[in-house]
């Protein structure tokens, strides 16, 4: 039961962090047509922290899901 609660909290945190990562605005950015030519932009400051936090929380979420599946079978 505790794992399920932790997964819910992680899911909400991941959704929040993903929504904070704004790459391009408007519907064109949503559909992938924001910067067709595009250019590389380095992540700096808070944007970098949010990016890495999203990765860490996603890995933790997947690890908990795998653990929960393993715990149910044994």
PDB file with one MODEL, atoms N, CA, C and O in Angstrom:
MODEL        1
ATOM      1  N   UNK A   1       0.825  -1.198   0.000  1.00  0.00           N
ATOM      2  CA  UNK A   1       0.000   0.000   0.000  1.00  0.00           C
ATOM      3  C   UNK A   1       0.865   1.256   0.000  1.00  0.00           C
ATOM      4  O   UNK A   1       0.545   2.234  -0.675  1.00  0.00           O
ATOM      5  N   UNK A   2       1.958   1.227   0.756  1.00  0.00           N
ATOM      6  CA  UNK A   2       2.832   2.400   0.826  1.00  0.00           C
ATOM      7  C   UNK A   2       3.499   2.669  -0.513  1.00  0.00           C
ATOM      8  O   UNK A   2       3.718   3.824  -0.877  1.00  0.00           O
ATOM      9  N   UNK A   3       3.826   1.599  -1.256  1.00  0.00           N
ATOM     10  CA  UNK A   3       4.459   1.782  -2.562  1.00  0.00           C
ATOM     11  C   UNK A   3       3.502   2.478  -3.522  1.00  0.00           C
ATOM     12  O   UNK A   3       3.920   3.329  -4.307  1.00  0.00           O
ATOM     13  N   UNK A   4       2.235   2.126  -3.464  1.00  0.00           N
ATOM     14  CA  UNK A   4       1.250   2.755  -4.337  1.00  0.00           C
ATOM     15  C   UNK A   4       1.120   4.249  -4.042  1.00  0.00           C
ATOM     16  O   UNK A   4       0.983   5.053  -4.964  1.00  0.00           O
ATOM     17  N   UNK A   5       1.161   4.616  -2.787  1.00  0.00           N
ATOM     18  CA  UNK A   5       1.074   6.030  -2.406  1.00  0.00           C
ATOM     19  C   UNK A   5       2.309   6.787  -2.886  1.00  0.00           C
ATOM     20  O   UNK A   5       2.208   7.908  -3.385  1.00  0.00           O
ATOM     21  N   UNK A   6       3.482   6.157  -2.729  1.00  0.00           N
ATOM     22  CA  UNK A   6       4.715   6.792  -3.199  1.00  0.00           C
ATOM     23  C   UNK A   6       4.677   6.956  -4.714  1.00  0.00           C
ATOM     24  O   UNK A   6       5.126   7.977  -5.235  1.00  0.00           O
ATOM     25  N   UNK A   7       4.141   5.955  -5.433  1.00  0.00           N
ATOM     26  CA  UNK A   7       4.039   6.058  -6.887  1.00  0.00           C
ATOM     27  C   UNK A   7       3.096   7.182  -7.304  1.00  0.00           C
ATOM     28  O   UNK A   7       3.361   7.864  -8.294  1.00  0.00           O
ATOM     29  N   UNK A   8       2.029   7.384  -6.591  1.00  0.00           N
ATOM     30  CA  UNK A   8       1.104   8.477  -6.899  1.00  0.00           C
ATOM     31  C   UNK A   8       1.800   9.817  -6.701  1.00  0.00           C
ATOM     32  O   UNK A   8       1.676  10.716  -7.533  1.00  0.00           O
ATOM     33  N   UNK A   9       2.524   9.948  -5.608  1.00  0.00           N
ATOM     34  CA  UNK A   9       3.249  11.193  -5.338  1.00  0.00           C
ATOM     35  C   UNK A   9       4.301  11.443  -6.418  1.00  0.00           C
ATOM     36  O   UNK A   9       4.445  12.566  -6.901  1.00  0.00           O
ATOM     37  N   UNK A  10       5.036  10.391  -6.794  1.00  0.00           N
ATOM     38  CA  UNK A  10       6.038  10.535  -7.847  1.00  0.00           C
ATOM     39  C   UNK A  10       5.399  10.902  -9.179  1.00  0.00           C
ATOM     40  O   UNK A  10       5.936  11.729  -9.916  1.00  0.00           O
ATOM     41  N   UNK A  11       4.262  10.298  -9.493  1.00  0.00           N
ATOM     42  CA  UNK A  11       3.577  10.601 -10.750  1.00  0.00           C
ATOM     43  C   UNK A  11       3.160  12.070 -10.815  1.00  0.00           C
ATOM     44  O   UNK A  11       3.330  12.718 -11.848  1.00  0.00           O
ATOM     45  N   UNK A  12       2.627  12.586  -9.735  1.00  0.00           N
ATOM     46  CA  UNK A  12       2.222  13.995  -9.697  1.00  0.00           C
ATOM     47  C   UNK A  12       3.450  14.902  -9.833  1.00  0.00           C
ATOM     48  O   UNK A  12       3.401  15.918 -10.526  1.00  0.00           O
ATOM     49  N   UNK A  13       4.541  14.534  -9.173  1.00  0.00           N
ATOM     50  CA  UNK A  13       5.767  15.332  -9.265  1.00  0.00           C
ATOM     51  C   UNK A  13       6.332  15.304 -10.674  1.00  0.00           C
ATOM     52  O   UNK A  13       6.787  16.334 -11.173  1.00  0.00           O
ATOM     53  N   UNK A  14       6.314  14.140 -11.332  1.00  0.00           N
ATOM     54  CA  UNK A  14       6.814  14.040 -12.701  1.00  0.00           C
ATOM     55  C   UNK A  14       5.969  14.868 -13.649  1.00  0.00           C
ATOM     56  O   UNK A  14       6.507  15.566 -14.508  1.00  0.00           O
ATOM     57  N   UNK A  15       4.659  14.802 -13.508  1.00  0.00           N
ATOM     58  CA  UNK A  15       3.770  15.603 -14.357  1.00  0.00           C
ATOM     59  C   UNK A  15       4.058  17.087 -14.168  1.00  0.00           C
ATOM     60  O   UNK A  15       4.119  17.838 -15.142  1.00  0.00           O
ATOM     61  N   UNK A  16       4.234  17.511 -12.929  1.00  0.00           N
ATOM     62  CA  UNK A  16       4.525  18.919 -12.643  1.00  0.00           C
ATOM     63  C   UNK A  16       5.841  19.337 -13.278  1.00  0.00           C
ATOM     64  O   UNK A  16       5.919  20.404 -13.887  1.00  0.00           O
ATOM     65  N   UNK A  17       6.866  18.521 -13.146  1.00  0.00           N
ATOM     66  CA  UNK A  17       8.163  18.861 -13.716  1.00  0.00           C
ATOM     67  C   UNK A  17       8.123  18.900 -15.238  1.00  0.00           C
ATOM     68  O   UNK A  17       8.769  19.750 -15.851  1.00  0.00           O
ATOM     69  N   UNK A  18       7.376  17.998 -15.851  1.00  0.00           N
ATOM     70  CA  UNK A  18       7.253  18.004 -17.308  1.00  0.00           C
ATOM     71  C   UNK A  18       6.547  19.264 -17.775  1.00  0.00           C
ATOM     72  O   UNK A  18       6.932  19.854 -18.785  1.00  0.00           O
ATOM     73  N   UNK A  19       5.527  19.676 -17.057  1.00  0.00           N
ATOM     74  CA  UNK A  19       4.809  20.891 -17.439  1.00  0.00           C
ATOM     75  C   UNK A  19       5.661  22.142 -17.247  1.00  0.00           C
ATOM     76  O   UNK A  19       5.435  23.152 -17.914  1.00  0.00           O
ATOM     77  N   UNK A  20       6.627  22.086 -16.353  1.00  0.00           N
ATOM     78  CA  UNK A  20       7.522  23.229 -16.150  1.00  0.00           C
ATOM     79  C   UNK A  20       8.551  23.375 -17.263  1.00  0.00           C
ATOM     80  O   UNK A  20       9.149  24.439 -17.421  1.00  0.00           O
ATOM     81  N   UNK A  21       8.759  22.313 -18.033  1.00  0.00           N
ATOM     82  CA  UNK A  21       9.754  22.345 -19.100  1.00  0.00           C
ATOM     83  C   UNK A  21       9.121  22.899 -20.373  1.00  0.00           C
ATOM     84  O   UNK A  21       8.550  22.149 -21.166  1.00  0.00           O
ATOM     85  N   UNK A  22       9.221  24.186 -20.561  1.00  0.00           N
ATOM     86  CA  UNK A  22       8.638  24.834 -21.728  1.00  0.00           C
ATOM     87  C   UNK A  22       9.702  24.966 -22.808  1.00  0.00           C
ATOM     88  O   UNK A  22      10.694  25.672 -22.625  1.00  0.00           O
ATOM     89  N   UNK A  23       9.501  24.307 -23.902  1.00  0.00           N
ATOM     90  CA  UNK A  23      10.451  24.368 -25.015  1.00  0.00           C
ATOM     91  C   UNK A  23      10.024  25.421 -26.021  1.00  0.00           C
ATOM     92  O   UNK A  23      10.813  26.299 -26.372  1.00  0.00           O
ATOM     93  N   UNK A  24       8.805  25.345 -26.481  1.00  0.00           N
ATOM     94  CA  UNK A  24       8.288  26.354 -27.404  1.00  0.00           C
ATOM     95  C   UNK A  24       6.813  26.549 -27.104  1.00  0.00           C
ATOM     96  O   UNK A  24       6.132  25.630 -26.651  1.00  0.00           O
ATOM     97  N   UNK A  25       6.337  27.732 -27.355  1.00  0.00           N
ATOM     98  CA  UNK A  25       4.963  28.046 -26.962  1.00  0.00           C
ATOM     99  C   UNK A  25       4.012  27.865 -28.136  1.00  0.00           C
ATOM    100  O   UNK A  25       4.420  27.885 -29.297  1.00  0.00           O
ATOM    101  N   UNK A  26       2.759  27.692 -27.815  1.00  0.00           N
ATOM    102  CA  UNK A  26       1.732  27.586 -28.831  1.00  0.00           C
ATOM    103  C   UNK A  26       1.520  26.160 -29.315  1.00  0.00           C
ATOM    104  O   UNK A  26       2.228  25.237 -28.914  1.00  0.00           O
ATOM    105  N   UNK A  27       0.531  26.003 -30.182  1.00  0.00           N
ATOM    106  CA  UNK A  27       0.183  24.683 -30.702  1.00  0.00           C
ATOM    107  C   UNK A  27       1.253  24.129 -31.629  1.00  0.00           C
ATOM    108  O   UNK A  27       1.436  22.913 -31.688  1.00  0.00           O
ATOM    109  N   UNK A  28       1.964  24.985 -32.356  1.00  0.00           N
ATOM    110  CA  UNK A  28       2.999  24.489 -33.256  1.00  0.00           C
ATOM    111  C   UNK A  28       4.102  23.787 -32.466  1.00  0.00           C
ATOM    112  O   UNK A  28       4.630  22.769 -32.912  1.00  0.00           O
ATOM    113  N   UNK A  29       4.448  24.318 -31.313  1.00  0.00           N
ATOM    114  CA  UNK A  29       5.439  23.676 -30.465  1.00  0.00           C
ATOM    115  C   UNK A  29       4.922  22.368 -29.900  1.00  0.00           C
ATOM    116  O   UNK A  29       5.681  21.418 -29.709  1.00  0.00           O
ATOM    117  N   UNK A  30       3.625  22.324 -29.632  1.00  0.00           N
ATOM    118  CA  UNK A  30       3.018  21.116 -29.082  1.00  0.00           C
ATOM    119  C   UNK A  30       3.039  19.987 -30.099  1.00  0.00           C
ATOM    120  O   UNK A  30       3.212  18.821 -29.744  1.00  0.00           O
ATOM    121  N   UNK A  31       2.861  20.342 -31.373  1.00  0.00           N
ATOM    122  CA  UNK A  31       2.816  19.342 -32.434  1.00  0.00           C
ATOM    123  C   UNK A  31       4.182  19.057 -33.039  1.00  0.00           C
ATOM    124  O   UNK A  31       4.298  18.227 -33.941  1.00  0.00           O
ATOM    125  N   UNK A  32       5.209  19.729 -32.558  1.00  0.00           N
ATOM    126  CA  UNK A  32       6.549  19.434 -33.022  1.00  0.00           C
ATOM    127  C   UNK A  32       7.047  20.331 -34.131  1.00  0.00           C
ATOM    128  O   UNK A  32       8.140  20.099 -34.648  1.00  0.00           O
ATOM    129  N   UNK A  33       6.297  21.341 -34.518  1.00  0.00           N
ATOM    130  CA  UNK A  33       6.709  22.197 -35.627  1.00  0.00           C
ATOM    131  C   UNK A  33       7.241  23.536 -35.141  1.00  0.00           C
ATOM    132  O   UNK A  33       7.277  24.495 -35.912  1.00  0.00           O
ATOM    133  N   UNK A  34       7.645  23.623 -33.910  1.00  0.00           N
ATOM    134  CA  UNK A  34       8.092  24.890 -33.350  1.00  0.00           C
ATOM    135  C   UNK A  34       9.328  25.445 -34.013  1.00  0.00           C
ATOM    136  O   UNK A  34       9.293  26.555 -34.544  1.00  0.00           O
ATOM    137  N   UNK A  35      10.418  24.706 -33.998  1.00  0.00           N
ATOM    138  CA  UNK A  35      11.661  25.126 -34.616  1.00  0.00           C
ATOM    139  C   UNK A  35      12.089  24.054 -35.597  1.00  0.00           C
ATOM    140  O   UNK A  35      12.847  23.147 -35.253  1.00  0.00           O
ATOM    141  N   UNK A  36      11.595  24.164 -36.826  1.00  0.00           N
ATOM    142  CA  UNK A  36      11.914  23.151 -37.829  1.00  0.00           C
ATOM    143  C   UNK A  36      13.415  23.110 -38.081  1.00  0.00           C
ATOM    144  O   UNK A  36      14.009  22.032 -38.112  1.00  0.00           O
ATOM    145  N   UNK A  37      14.037  24.283 -38.261  1.00  0.00           N
ATOM    146  CA  UNK A  37      15.476  24.330 -38.450  1.00  0.00           C
ATOM    147  C   UNK A  37      16.172  24.042 -37.142  1.00  0.00           C
ATOM    148  O   UNK A  37      17.122  23.262 -37.085  1.00  0.00           O
ATOM    149  N   UNK A  38      15.701  24.667 -36.113  1.00  0.00           N
ATOM    150  CA  UNK A  38      16.162  24.434 -34.758  1.00  0.00           C
ATOM    151  C   UNK A  38      17.617  24.801 -34.531  1.00  0.00           C
ATOM    152  O   UNK A  38      18.381  24.991 -35.477  1.00  0.00           O
ATOM    153  N   UNK A  39      17.975  24.895 -33.301  1.00  0.00           N
ATOM    154  CA  UNK A  39      19.347  25.119 -32.882  1.00  0.00           C
ATOM    155  C   UNK A  39      19.499  24.538 -31.499  1.00  0.00           C
ATOM    156  O   UNK A  39      18.532  24.405 -30.749  1.00  0.00           O
ATOM    157  N   UNK A  40      20.721  24.196 -31.177  1.00  0.00           N
ATOM    158  CA  UNK A  40      20.987  23.584 -29.879  1.00  0.00           C
ATOM    159  C   UNK A  40      21.096  24.674 -28.826  1.00  0.00           C
ATOM    160  O   UNK A  40      21.811  25.660 -29.003  1.00  0.00           O
ATOM    161  N   UNK A  41      20.384  24.483 -27.739  1.00  0.00           N
ATOM    162  CA  UNK A  41      20.436  25.433 -26.640  1.00  0.00           C
ATOM    163  C   UNK A  41      20.775  24.660 -25.375  1.00  0.00           C
ATOM    164  O   UNK A  41      20.075  23.717 -25.005  1.00  0.00           O
ATOM    165  N   UNK A  42      21.840  25.061 -24.725  1.00  0.00           N
ATOM    166  CA  UNK A  42      22.251  24.380 -23.500  1.00  0.00           C
ATOM    167  C   UNK A  42      21.299  24.696 -22.357  1.00  0.00           C
ATOM    168  O   UNK A  42      20.803  25.816 -22.233  1.00  0.00           O
ATOM    169  N   UNK A  43      21.054  23.698 -21.529  1.00  0.00           N
ATOM    170  CA  UNK A  43      20.231  23.913 -20.346  1.00  0.00           C
ATOM    171  C   UNK A  43      21.103  24.543 -19.267  1.00  0.00           C
ATOM    172  O   UNK A  43      22.237  24.126 -19.036  1.00  0.00           O
ATOM    173  N   UNK A  44      20.543  25.562 -18.612  1.00  0.00           N
ATOM    174  CA  UNK A  44      21.305  26.250 -17.575  1.00  0.00           C
ATOM    175  C   UNK A  44      20.421  26.511 -16.371  1.00  0.00           C
ATOM    176  O   UNK A  44      19.201  26.634 -16.483  1.00  0.00           O
ATOM    177  N   UNK A  45      21.058  26.591 -15.231  1.00  0.00           N
ATOM    178  CA  UNK A  45      20.370  26.984 -14.000  1.00  0.00           C
ATOM    179  C   UNK A  45      19.224  26.071 -13.632  1.00  0.00           C
ATOM    180  O   UNK A  45      19.362  24.849 -13.584  1.00  0.00           O
ATOM    181  N   UNK A  46      18.081  26.701 -13.372  1.00  0.00           N
ATOM    182  CA  UNK A  46      16.897  25.984 -12.901  1.00  0.00           C
ATOM    183  C   UNK A  46      16.388  25.007 -13.956  1.00  0.00           C
ATOM    184  O   UNK A  46      15.883  23.939 -13.610  1.00  0.00           O
ATOM    185  N   UNK A  47      16.511  25.348 -15.211  1.00  0.00           N
ATOM    186  CA  UNK A  47      16.051  24.462 -16.282  1.00  0.00           C
ATOM    187  C   UNK A  47      16.808  23.131 -16.246  1.00  0.00           C
ATOM    188  O   UNK A  47      16.225  22.072 -16.479  1.00  0.00           O
ATOM    189  N   UNK A  48      18.091  23.193 -15.957  1.00  0.00           N
ATOM    190  CA  UNK A  48      18.917  21.991 -15.869  1.00  0.00           C
ATOM    191  C   UNK A  48      18.515  21.146 -14.664  1.00  0.00           C
ATOM    192  O   UNK A  48      18.451  19.920 -14.752  1.00  0.00           O
ATOM    193  N   UNK A  49      18.247  21.797 -13.553  1.00  0.00           N
ATOM    194  CA  UNK A  49      17.824  21.092 -12.336  1.00  0.00           C
ATOM    195  C   UNK A  49      16.486  20.390 -12.566  1.00  0.00           C
ATOM    196  O   UNK A  49      16.316  19.235 -12.175  1.00  0.00           O
ATOM    197  N   UNK A  50      15.544  21.079 -13.194  1.00  0.00           N
ATOM    198  CA  UNK A  50      14.226  20.500 -13.471  1.00  0.00           C
ATOM    199  C   UNK A  50      14.369  19.303 -14.418  1.00  0.00           C
ATOM    200  O   UNK A  50      13.716  18.277 -14.229  1.00  0.00           O
ATOM    201  N   UNK A  51      15.223  19.441 -15.431  1.00  0.00           N
ATOM    202  CA  UNK A  51      15.450  18.364 -16.394  1.00  0.00           C
ATOM    203  C   UNK A  51      15.990  17.109 -15.705  1.00  0.00           C
ATOM    204  O   UNK A  51      15.464  16.013 -15.899  1.00  0.00           O
ATOM    205  N   UNK A  52      17.042  17.276 -14.902  1.00  0.00           N
ATOM    206  CA  UNK A  52      17.638  16.127 -14.224  1.00  0.00           C
ATOM    207  C   UNK A  52      16.714  15.562 -13.145  1.00  0.00           C
ATOM    208  O   UNK A  52      16.703  14.351 -12.929  1.00  0.00           O
ATOM    209  N   UNK A  53      15.954  16.392 -12.478  1.00  0.00           N
ATOM    210  CA  UNK A  53      15.000  15.912 -11.478  1.00  0.00           C
ATOM    211  C   UNK A  53      13.916  15.063 -12.140  1.00  0.00           C
ATOM    212  O   UNK A  53      13.470  14.068 -11.568  1.00  0.00           O
ATOM    213  N   UNK A  54      13.492  15.452 -13.342  1.00  0.00           N
ATOM    214  CA  UNK A  54      12.502  14.669 -14.078  1.00  0.00           C
ATOM    215  C   UNK A  54      13.042  13.281 -14.394  1.00  0.00           C
ATOM    216  O   UNK A  54      12.331  12.286 -14.261  1.00  0.00           O
ATOM    217  N   UNK A  55      14.299  13.220 -14.810  1.00  0.00           N
ATOM    218  CA  UNK A  55      14.913  11.929 -15.130  1.00  0.00           C
ATOM    219  C   UNK A  55      15.015  11.060 -13.880  1.00  0.00           C
ATOM    220  O   UNK A  55      14.669   9.879 -13.912  1.00  0.00           O
ATOM    221  N   UNK A  56      15.486  11.638 -12.786  1.00  0.00           N
ATOM    222  CA  UNK A  56      15.666  10.878 -11.545  1.00  0.00           C
ATOM    223  C   UNK A  56      14.325  10.359 -11.025  1.00  0.00           C
ATOM    224  O   UNK A  56      14.220   9.196 -10.633  1.00  0.00           O
ATOM    225  N   UNK A  57      13.308  11.208 -11.020  1.00  0.00           N
ATOM    226  CA  UNK A  57      11.996  10.771 -10.532  1.00  0.00           C
ATOM    227  C   UNK A  57      11.376   9.723 -11.445  1.00  0.00           C
ATOM    228  O   UNK A  57      10.689   8.819 -10.969  1.00  0.00           O
ATOM    229  N   UNK A  58      11.607   9.829 -12.746  1.00  0.00           N
ATOM    230  CA  UNK A  58      11.082   8.834 -13.684  1.00  0.00           C
ATOM    231  C   UNK A  58      11.738   7.477 -13.457  1.00  0.00           C
ATOM    232  O   UNK A  58      11.062   6.448 -13.479  1.00  0.00           O
ATOM    233  N   UNK A  59      13.038   7.471 -13.241  1.00  0.00           N
ATOM    234  CA  UNK A  59      13.744   6.218 -12.967  1.00  0.00           C
ATOM    235  C   UNK A  59      13.255   5.615 -11.648  1.00  0.00           C
ATOM    236  O   UNK A  59      13.069   4.402 -11.552  1.00  0.00           O
ATOM    237  N   UNK A  60      13.050   6.449 -10.647  1.00  0.00           N
ATOM    238  CA  UNK A  60      12.543   5.964  -9.360  1.00  0.00           C
ATOM    239  C   UNK A  60      11.140   5.382  -9.512  1.00  0.00           C
ATOM    240  O   UNK A  60      10.823   4.364  -8.897  1.00  0.00           O
ATOM    241  N   UNK A  61      10.300   6.019 -10.324  1.00  0.00           N
ATOM    242  CA  UNK A  61       8.943   5.538 -10.559  1.00  0.00           C
ATOM    243  C   UNK A  61       8.964   4.164 -11.223  1.00  0.00           C
ATOM    244  O   UNK A  61       8.241   3.258 -10.811  1.00  0.00           O
ATOM    245  N   UNK A  62       9.792   4.016 -12.247  1.00  0.00           N
ATOM    246  CA  UNK A  62       9.891   2.733 -12.948  1.00  0.00           C
ATOM    247  C   UNK A  62      10.461   1.657 -12.018  1.00  0.00           C
ATOM    248  O   UNK A  62       9.991   0.519 -12.028  1.00  0.00           O
ATOM    249  N   UNK A  63      11.454   2.006 -11.229  1.00  0.00           N
ATOM    250  CA  UNK A  63      12.040   1.043 -10.292  1.00  0.00           C
ATOM    251  C   UNK A  63      11.004   0.572  -9.274  1.00  0.00           C
ATOM    252  O   UNK A  63      10.948  -0.615  -8.953  1.00  0.00           O
ATOM    253  N   UNK A  64      10.194   1.483  -8.772  1.00  0.00           N
ATOM    254  CA  UNK A  64       9.138   1.088  -7.829  1.00  0.00           C
ATOM    255  C   UNK A  64       8.101   0.201  -8.494  1.00  0.00           C
ATOM    256  O   UNK A  64       7.604  -0.742  -7.879  1.00  0.00           O
ATOM    257  N   UNK A  65       7.771   0.493  -9.743  1.00  0.00           N
ATOM    258  CA  UNK A  65       6.802  -0.333 -10.471  1.00  0.00           C
ATOM    259  C   UNK A  65       7.332  -1.748 -10.657  1.00  0.00           C
ATOM    260  O   UNK A  65       6.600  -2.720 -10.472  1.00  0.00           O
ATOM    261  N   UNK A  66       8.613  -1.861 -11.026  1.00  0.00           N
ATOM    262  CA  UNK A  66       9.217  -3.182 -11.195  1.00  0.00           C
ATOM    263  C   UNK A  66       9.280  -3.916  -9.852  1.00  0.00           C
ATOM    264  O   UNK A  66       8.991  -5.111  -9.783  1.00  0.00           O
ATOM    265  N   UNK A  67       9.654  -3.208  -8.795  1.00  0.00           N
ATOM    266  CA  UNK A  67       9.696  -3.815  -7.469  1.00  0.00           C
ATOM    267  C   UNK A  67       8.310  -4.310  -7.048  1.00  0.00           C
ATOM    268  O   UNK A  67       8.170  -5.396  -6.485  1.00  0.00           O
ATOM    269  N   UNK A  68       7.304  -3.506  -7.327  1.00  0.00           N
ATOM    270  CA  UNK A  68       5.932  -3.889  -6.944  1.00  0.00           C
ATOM    271  C   UNK A  68       5.500  -5.148  -7.704  1.00  0.00           C
ATOM    272  O   UNK A  68       4.856  -6.029  -7.134  1.00  0.00           O
ATOM    273  N   UNK A  69       5.852  -5.231  -8.975  1.00  0.00           N
ATOM    274  CA  UNK A  69       5.528  -6.457  -9.737  1.00  0.00           C
ATOM    275  C   UNK A  69       6.263  -7.659  -9.165  1.00  0.00           C
ATOM    276  O   UNK A  69       5.691  -8.742  -9.041  1.00  0.00           O
ATOM    277  N   UNK A  70       7.522  -7.470  -8.820  1.00  0.00           N
ATOM    278  CA  UNK A  70       8.312  -8.559  -8.244  1.00  0.00           C
ATOM    279  C   UNK A  70       7.758  -8.991  -6.881  1.00  0.00           C
ATOM    280  O   UNK A  70       7.700 -10.183  -6.578  1.00  0.00           O
ATOM    281  N   UNK A  71       7.360  -8.031  -6.078  1.00  0.00           N
ATOM    282  CA  UNK A  71       6.829  -8.334  -4.739  1.00  0.00           C
ATOM    283  C   UNK A  71       5.490  -9.072  -4.816  1.00  0.00           C
ATOM    284  O   UNK A  71       5.184  -9.880  -3.939  1.00  0.00           O
ATOM    285  N   UNK A  72       4.709  -8.814  -5.826  1.00  0.00           N
ATOM    286  CA  UNK A  72       3.419  -9.484  -5.964  1.00  0.00           C
ATOM    287  C   UNK A  72       3.574 -10.946  -6.362  1.00  0.00           C
ATOM    288  O   UNK A  72       2.752 -11.788  -6.001  1.00  0.00           O
ATOM    289  N   UNK A  73       4.632 -11.239  -7.107  1.00  0.00           N
ATOM    290  CA  UNK A  73       4.807 -12.628  -7.563  1.00  0.00           C
ATOM    291  C   UNK A  73       5.485 -13.509  -6.515  1.00  0.00           C
ATOM    292  O   UNK A  73       5.432 -14.736  -6.608  1.00  0.00           O
ATOM    293  N   UNK A  74       6.118 -12.894  -5.526  1.00  0.00           N
ATOM    294  CA  UNK A  74       6.812 -13.687  -4.497  1.00  0.00           C
ATOM    295  C   UNK A  74       6.197 -13.512  -3.147  1.00  0.00           C
ATOM    296  O   UNK A  74       6.661 -14.108  -2.175  1.00  0.00           O
TER     297      UNK A  74
ENDMDL
END
